[in-house]
């Protein structure tokens, strides 16, 4: 009972502090920062749909003397009172946050899918001509795997269909795919496979998918490597910033989460081998993809080697999406002396609804000219 009362007191404290601070700050706020139209709709409807809070947030962000504190405070109050965040995040139940990229629903989705599959098919043929097999590792949306935490069931159904249609089209083009959704759905029954406040998976999610890749593509040859737990790390969810920040994140239940990475070890010793594979072209398996693969916290490459008994060269990149890393990897093969047998392409399906997914990145000259 004491804990419940303390939690309730914290939830009431934030709005009280917000309005107290607002009264103090507005007392000396410059005249030009006041709302331009006093007749603006401040009805109950406006409050409930977030319109007033958006207006207040912009006003405070631009004009208050402690603007960052004000933004974080208002964000926390909006999350508690209205259950919403800023553009970029969709709030769920039980403290779950989802990127709004998973809720895009273009009316011409089939056109998007067809274009992506044709691009991937072309890349598969390029690799095949070099004697290299391409295997796709499509990752389902977090809002699909944790559909019960989403307040918009239709969106989760849409994400599931997107995953199924993508795999079906790839298989129809003769491209090998790994069924990652079923293993993640199974693993989530007793493990956390996605972080609650982040777009990414946990090491447990990465481990489940690595097992599926080994079973369905690489073959399971355990025993060549050992794997050990690393030191616990605290992760500040990348979606929290779309709601609040600082101490307010902790107060509203969006604090950091614990992640335990894993390190790959040689069977005969205790030296980690995650980063000493050397040239990607000398390794039997190459991993290309996004930060799901590139970030060592998730340990995906380590789990792949542990499960398959094969060396895995990690050519994934952080913050570049799924296409740029593959383009860069293909370019690196032009002058390679040897090639991998298999290229794994980790590909989150949420990127398929991005109209600019396959757009060529501007050259340095184009960037300079655009600024002139």
Wavefront OBJ file of the C-alpha trace (Angstrom):
o trace
v 0.000 0.000 0.000
v 2.868 2.374 0.825
v 4.444 1.725 -2.591
v 1.156 2.453 -4.350
v 0.747 5.705 -2.464
v 4.335 6.717 -3.299
v 3.765 6.011 -7.002
v 0.542 8.015 -6.969
v 2.267 10.879 -5.198
v 4.984 10.982 -7.866
v 2.401 11.005 -10.656
v 0.572 13.909 -9.033
v 3.796 15.759 -8.260
v 4.870 16.141 -11.876
v 1.743 17.971 -13.108
v 1.787 20.118 -9.952
v 5.422 21.033 -10.538
v 4.680 21.719 -14.193
v 1.929 24.212 -13.548
v 3.822 25.784 -10.649
v 6.856 26.291 -12.843
v 4.707 27.560 -15.713
v 3.111 30.191 -13.466
v 6.515 31.369 -12.283
v 8.100 31.447 -15.734
v 5.152 33.061 -17.495
v 5.188 35.938 -15.008
v 8.260 37.387 -16.649
v 7.923 35.985 -20.126
v 8.366 38.533 -22.951
v 5.175 39.772 -24.536
v 5.998 38.328 -27.964
v 6.022 34.826 -26.518
v 2.347 34.953 -25.564
v -0.061 33.072 -27.869
v -0.741 35.074 -31.018
v -4.463 34.355 -30.933
v -6.165 34.574 -27.585
v -9.268 33.071 -29.117
v -7.405 29.790 -29.782
v -9.548 26.770 -28.976
v -8.774 25.691 -25.424
v -11.811 23.436 -25.170
v -11.854 20.052 -23.505
v -11.537 18.471 -26.961
v -8.352 20.419 -27.589
v -6.898 19.269 -24.307
v -7.787 15.633 -24.870
v -6.322 15.433 -28.363
v -3.055 16.989 -27.229
v -3.418 20.225 -29.150
v -2.966 22.477 -26.143
v 0.019 20.548 -24.820
v 1.741 20.748 -28.199
v 1.206 24.511 -28.206
v 2.500 24.846 -24.651
v 5.537 22.715 -25.396
v 6.514 24.874 -28.374
v 5.935 28.051 -26.395
v 8.065 26.893 -23.478
v 10.764 25.356 -25.649
v 11.267 28.625 -27.483
v 10.937 31.066 -24.632
v 11.481 29.733 -21.133
v 14.782 30.395 -19.410
v 15.190 26.692 -18.601
v 13.810 25.389 -21.862
v 15.211 21.841 -21.735
v 13.875 21.342 -18.233
v 10.525 22.761 -19.352
v 10.314 20.439 -22.367
v 11.141 17.396 -20.253
v 8.634 18.415 -17.590
v 5.837 19.052 -20.069
v 6.618 15.809 -21.879
v 6.384 13.875 -18.622
v 3.083 15.537 -17.740
v 1.629 14.843 -21.172
v 2.686 11.199 -20.939
v 1.053 10.809 -17.521
v -2.115 12.771 -18.255
v -2.728 11.948 -21.923
v -0.592 8.855 -22.524
v 1.166 10.292 -25.546
v 4.527 11.566 -26.733
v 5.840 13.740 -29.529
v 6.040 12.858 -33.194
v 8.379 9.910 -33.603
v 6.904 7.646 -30.935
v 3.707 5.703 -30.340
v 3.038 4.907 -26.707
v 1.769 1.510 -25.647
v 0.749 -0.181 -22.448
v 2.975 -1.136 -19.496
v 5.649 1.425 -20.400
v 6.205 0.148 -23.955
v 7.229 2.659 -26.618
v 7.210 2.024 -30.380
v 8.764 3.970 -33.247
v 6.102 5.565 -35.425
v 7.929 4.122 -38.453
v 6.125 0.864 -37.682
v 2.757 2.562 -38.105
v 3.260 3.956 -41.601
v 0.674 2.466 -43.943
v 1.097 3.686 -47.537
v -1.911 2.973 -49.722
v 0.358 1.616 -52.473
v 2.294 -0.736 -50.201
v 2.377 -3.485 -52.809
v 4.275 -1.128 -55.111
v 6.800 -0.480 -52.333
v 7.181 -4.201 -51.660
v 7.575 -5.108 -55.327
v 10.256 -2.450 -55.799
v 12.194 -3.665 -52.765
v 12.028 -7.314 -53.767
v 13.219 -6.474 -57.283
v 16.178 -4.559 -55.853
v 17.034 -7.416 -53.503
v 16.673 -9.937 -56.331
v 19.141 -7.935 -58.403
v 21.630 -7.929 -55.509
v 21.103 -11.665 -55.034
v 21.951 -12.272 -58.702
v 25.073 -10.126 -58.407
v 26.274 -12.189 -55.455
v 25.264 -15.468 -57.091
v 27.391 -14.609 -60.135
v 30.342 -14.471 -57.731
v 29.433 -17.800 -56.191
v 27.977 -16.268 -53.022
v 24.585 -17.196 -51.528
v 22.340 -14.426 -50.190
v 20.074 -15.276 -47.260
v 17.605 -12.682 -46.016
v 16.973 -12.253 -42.278
v 13.798 -10.103 -42.167
v 13.038 -8.785 -38.686
v 9.383 -8.315 -37.694
v 8.188 -5.080 -36.151
v 8.330 -4.741 -32.387
v 4.657 -3.741 -32.523
v 3.963 -7.102 -34.173
v 5.864 -9.232 -31.662
v 4.380 -7.261 -28.748
v 0.953 -6.703 -30.280
v -0.682 -7.100 -26.878
v 1.125 -3.961 -25.695
v -0.123 -1.844 -28.599
v -3.315 0.170 -28.239
v -3.949 -0.018 -31.996
v -4.519 -3.720 -32.839
v -5.014 -2.966 -36.525
v -1.461 -1.621 -36.745
v -0.032 -4.858 -35.365
v -2.038 -6.907 -37.861
v -0.713 -4.678 -40.636
v 2.888 -5.270 -39.477
v 2.357 -9.027 -39.409
v 0.982 -8.978 -42.949
v 3.914 -6.849 -44.116
v 6.354 -9.420 -42.752
v 4.497 -12.360 -44.317
v 4.112 -10.664 -47.711
v 7.787 -9.692 -47.784
v 8.953 -13.237 -47.100
v 6.506 -14.699 -49.608
v 7.650 -12.372 -52.400
v 11.325 -13.064 -51.663
v 10.791 -16.819 -51.692
v 8.861 -16.507 -54.964
v 12.012 -14.927 -56.450
v 14.106 -17.843 -55.247
v 15.715 -15.927 -52.380
v 16.308 -17.837 -49.163
v 14.697 -16.274 -46.077
v 14.810 -17.061 -42.368
v 11.569 -17.237 -40.388
v 12.521 -14.966 -37.501
v 9.022 -14.004 -36.400
v 8.032 -17.448 -35.131
v 11.159 -17.808 -32.968
v 10.765 -14.312 -31.522
v 7.107 -14.940 -30.741
v 8.076 -18.157 -28.989
v 11.037 -16.662 -27.131
v 9.025 -13.728 -25.786
v 6.957 -16.101 -23.680
v 9.739 -16.290 -21.100
v 12.281 -13.670 -22.212
v 12.314 -9.995 -23.141
v 13.179 -10.006 -26.856
v 12.795 -6.264 -27.496
v 13.668 -3.427 -25.138
v 10.550 -1.715 -23.829
v 11.681 1.856 -24.536
v 13.984 1.271 -27.518
v 13.536 0.263 -31.155
v 16.061 -2.567 -30.842
v 16.017 -6.147 -29.682
v 17.699 -7.554 -26.600
v 20.512 -10.136 -26.616
v 17.779 -12.709 -25.932
v 16.022 -11.694 -29.141
v 19.304 -11.757 -31.064
v 20.084 -15.211 -29.670
v 16.712 -16.597 -30.753
v 17.137 -15.305 -34.304
v 20.756 -16.511 -34.487
v 19.534 -19.987 -33.628
v 16.998 -19.812 -36.459
v 19.660 -18.638 -38.938
v 21.956 -21.498 -37.925
v 19.151 -24.064 -38.176
v 17.701 -22.824 -41.468
v 20.755 -21.553 -43.400
v 24.213 -22.089 -41.911
v 23.866 -25.428 -40.173
v 24.281 -26.026 -36.452
v 27.834 -27.000 -35.473
v 28.122 -26.124 -31.789
v 31.346 -26.664 -29.905
v 33.810 -24.626 -31.965
v 33.288 -21.534 -29.831
v 32.287 -20.713 -26.295
v 30.269 -17.702 -25.264
v 30.271 -15.826 -21.976
v 28.294 -13.032 -20.351
v 29.853 -9.601 -20.287
v 29.326 -6.848 -17.751
v 25.804 -5.478 -17.391
v 25.161 -2.192 -19.171
v 22.398 0.373 -18.796
v 20.627 1.459 -21.982
v 18.691 4.703 -22.268
v 15.912 3.827 -24.705
v 16.224 5.717 -27.994
v 12.457 6.387 -27.974
v 12.364 8.056 -24.556
v 13.610 11.355 -25.984
v 10.326 11.637 -27.885
v 8.485 11.675 -24.565
v 10.676 13.282 -21.907
v 14.181 13.026 -20.482
v 16.453 13.370 -17.491
v 15.018 12.600 -14.079
v 11.479 12.861 -15.425
v 11.967 9.726 -17.546
v 12.670 7.754 -14.405
v 9.745 9.302 -12.545
v 7.223 8.303 -15.216
v 8.556 4.753 -15.544
v 10.713 5.235 -18.655
v 14.104 4.810 -16.998
v 17.108 2.974 -18.424
v 17.023 -0.768 -19.025
v 19.625 -3.407 -18.204
v 21.397 -5.255 -21.024
v 23.948 -8.039 -20.646
v 26.058 -8.485 -23.797
v 27.818 -11.732 -24.686
v 31.377 -12.294 -25.890
v 32.574 -15.045 -28.192
v 35.577 -17.072 -26.992
v 37.849 -19.566 -28.665
v 37.162 -23.074 -27.382
v 40.773 -23.544 -26.336
v 41.202 -20.201 -24.622
v 39.540 -17.212 -23.094
v 40.351 -14.515 -25.620
v 37.323 -12.792 -27.152
v 37.246 -13.136 -30.926
v 34.370 -10.788 -31.783
v 36.632 -8.191 -33.439
v 39.613 -10.171 -34.757
v 38.137 -11.922 -37.771
v 40.038 -9.587 -40.054
v 39.146 -9.033 -43.697
v 35.476 -9.823 -44.352
v 36.388 -11.535 -47.632
v 38.373 -14.267 -45.821
v 35.449 -15.371 -43.651
v 32.855 -18.017 -44.649
v 29.903 -15.872 -43.519
v 29.402 -12.123 -43.864
v 26.721 -10.294 -41.902
v 25.276 -7.123 -43.441
v 22.577 -5.033 -41.825
v 21.557 -2.348 -39.393
v 22.382 -1.510 -35.786
v 20.554 -4.702 -34.768
v 23.675 -6.440 -36.075
v 26.299 -3.717 -35.752
v 25.838 -2.856 -32.066
v 27.855 -5.326 -29.997
v 25.472 -4.880 -27.056
v 22.967 -7.127 -28.827
v 25.687 -9.728 -29.583
v 24.029 -10.987 -32.773
v 27.275 -11.792 -34.637
v 28.636 -13.592 -31.563
v 25.521 -15.732 -31.266
v 25.687 -16.560 -34.990
v 29.232 -17.885 -34.656
v 28.433 -19.739 -31.437
v 25.357 -21.441 -32.921
v 26.864 -22.270 -36.331
v 30.502 -22.864 -35.416
v 31.482 -20.533 -38.280
v 33.435 -17.305 -38.361
v 31.145 -14.357 -39.113
v 32.498 -11.085 -40.462
v 30.292 -8.209 -39.369
v 29.807 -5.576 -42.080
v 26.667 -4.025 -40.549
v 26.508 -0.286 -39.863
v 24.826 1.783 -37.167
v 22.284 4.406 -38.213
v 22.419 3.711 -41.964
v 19.331 1.553 -42.478
v 19.565 -1.764 -44.337
v 20.418 -0.577 -47.866
v 23.559 1.552 -47.456
v 25.515 -1.191 -45.635
v 24.772 -3.644 -48.455
v 25.809 -1.151 -51.125
v 29.060 -0.511 -49.307
v 29.664 -4.218 -48.829
v 29.095 -4.952 -52.520
v 31.572 -2.213 -53.402
v 34.152 -3.805 -51.097
v 33.875 -7.073 -53.016
v 35.020 -5.522 -56.295
v 38.671 -5.918 -55.370
v 38.377 -8.783 -52.906
v 40.800 -11.682 -53.245
v 38.404 -14.188 -51.700
v 34.677 -14.228 -51.040
v 32.366 -15.556 -48.311
v 30.150 -18.531 -49.014
v 27.076 -16.845 -47.554
v 25.965 -13.261 -47.003
v 23.292 -12.750 -44.359
v 21.245 -9.591 -44.810
v 19.447 -8.536 -41.627
v 16.538 -6.352 -42.731
v 13.903 -4.838 -40.363
v 10.610 -4.857 -42.264
v 9.594 -1.423 -40.974
v 11.976 0.136 -43.523
v 9.880 -1.261 -46.380
v 7.319 1.536 -45.996
v 9.979 4.244 -46.461
v 9.484 5.852 -49.875
v 13.170 6.861 -49.957
v 14.572 3.464 -48.951
v 16.313 2.819 -52.270
v 17.219 6.416 -53.096
v 20.892 6.855 -53.837
v 22.800 8.791 -51.195
v 23.975 12.206 -52.461
v 27.626 12.515 -53.379
v 29.900 14.941 -51.514
v 29.766 17.277 -54.540
v 25.951 17.246 -54.552
v 25.865 18.069 -50.845
v 28.197 21.037 -51.369
v 26.189 22.322 -54.345
v 22.949 22.045 -52.351
v 24.392 24.360 -49.705
v 25.435 27.014 -52.229
l 1 2 3 4 5 6 7 8 9 10 11 12 13 14 15 16 17 18 19 20 21 22 23 24 25 26 27 28 29 30 31 32 33 34 35 36 37 38 39 40 41 42 43 44 45 46 47 48 49 50 51 52 53 54 55 56 57 58 59 60 61 62 63 64 65 66 67 68 69 70 71 72 73 74 75 76 77 78 79 80 81 82 83 84 85 86 87 88 89 90 91 92 93 94 95 96 97 98 99 100 101 102 103 104 105 106 107 108 109 110 111 112 113 114 115 116 117 118 119 120 121 122 123 124 125 126 127 128 129 130 131 132 133 134 135 136 137 138 139 140 141 142 143 144 145 146 147 148 149 150 151 152 153 154 155 156 157 158 159 160 161 162 163 164 165 166 167 168 169 170 171 172 173 174 175 176 177 178 179 180 181 182 183 184 185 186 187 188 189 190 191 192 193 194 195 196 197 198 199 200 201 202 203 204 205 206 207 208 209 210 211 212 213 214 215 216 217 218 219 220 221 222 223 224 225 226 227 228 229 230 231 232 233 234 235 236 237 238 239 240 241 242 243 244 245 246 247 248 249 250 251 252 253 254 255 256 257 258 259 260 261 262 263 264 265 266 267 268 269 270 271 272 273 274 275 276 277 278 279 280 281 282 283 284 285 286 287 288 289 290 291 292 293 294 295 296 297 298 299 300 301 302 303 304 305 306 307 308 309 310 311 312 313 314 315 316 317 318 319 320 321 322 323 324 325 326 327 328 329 330 331 332 333 334 335 336 337 338 339 340 341 342 343 344 345 346 347 348 349 350 351 352 353 354 355 356 357 358 359 360 361 362 363 364 365 366 367 368 369 370 371 372
